[in-house]
Amino acid sequence: MSPSEEEGVLIHQNAWFYLSSWDQGHAESYELKAIDQGVYLFVLEGSLDVDGHVLNRRDAMSISKVDLVQMRATSESRFLLIDVPMQWQ
């Protein structure tokens, strides 16, 4: 879901939702959408290494004040990543 019809289901918020499944060893970087955005990451199944922090099943973390997040699946994983504003205007 995103505030743009070009990136999935349209929502009327400045937020992006990604649900993903990765095989063990898969790695990617996630670039935040804007300087004032942050990421909430929830591991549904498996485990991820997120910028050097290991998250296991049902773990979550909030990430802010960065431009890029490095992620790698340390086992077969499913997770939800939500990119949202950190300040309400």
C-alpha positions in Angstrom: 0.0 0.0 0.0 1.2 3.5 -0.7 0.0 7.1 -1.3 0.6 6.5 -5.0 -1.5 4.3 -7.3 1.8 3.4 -9.0 3.0 1.4 -6.0 0.1 -1.0 -5.1 -3.1 -0.2 -3.3 -3.8 3.5 -2.8 -4.1 4.8 0.7 -4.6 8.5 1.7 -1.7 8.6 4.1 2.0 9.3 3.7 2.8 5.6 4.4 4.1 2.6 2.5 3.4 -1.0 3.6 5.5 -3.9 2.3 4.8 -7.6 3.1 7.7 -9.8 2.0 9.0 -13.3 2.1 12.7 -14.0 1.7 14.8 -17.1 1.4 17.7 -17.6 3.8 20.7 -15.5 2.7 18.6 -13.0 0.7 19.8 -9.4 1.3 18.6 -6.0 0.3 18.8 -2.4 1.2 15.6 -0.3 1.9 15.8 3.4 1.1 13.3 5.4 3.2 10.9 7.5 1.2 11.8 10.9 2.8 14.1 12.5 5.3 11.4 12.8 7.9 10.2 9.2 7.5 10.9 6.2 9.8 10.5 2.4 9.4 8.6 0.0 11.7 9.7 -3.6 11.0 7.9 -6.7 12.3 9.2 -10.2 11.7 6.2 -12.6 11.2 8.3 -15.7 10.7 12.0 -16.6 10.6 14.8 -14.1 11.4 16.4 -11.0 9.9 19.7 -9.2 10.5 18.7 -5.5 10.3 21.8 -3.2 10.4 23.6 -5.6 12.7 20.6 -6.3 15.0 19.1 -9.8 14.8 15.3 -10.0 14.9 13.5 -13.3 15.3 9.9 -14.4 14.9 7.5 -11.8 16.4 10.3 -9.3 17.1 9.9 -5.7 15.9 12.0 -2.6 15.8 11.6 1.1 14.9 14.2 2.8 12.8 14.5 6.5 12.3 17.0 9.2 11.4 18.6 7.1 8.6 18.4 7.1 4.8 19.0 3.4 4.2 18.4 0.2 6.1 20.4 -3.0 5.4 18.5 -6.3 5.8 19.5 -9.9 5.4 17.4 -13.0 6.0 19.3 -15.4 8.4 16.6 -18.0 7.8 13.5 -18.3 5.6 11.6 -15.2 6.7 8.3 -13.2 6.3 8.1 -9.7 7.5 6.1 -6.4 7.4 7.9 -3.1 6.8 6.0 0.1 7.3 7.5 3.4 6.2 5.7 6.3 8.0 6.2 10.0 8.9 7.9 10.5 12.3 6.4 14.0 12.8 2.8 15.0 12.4 2.3 18.3 10.8 
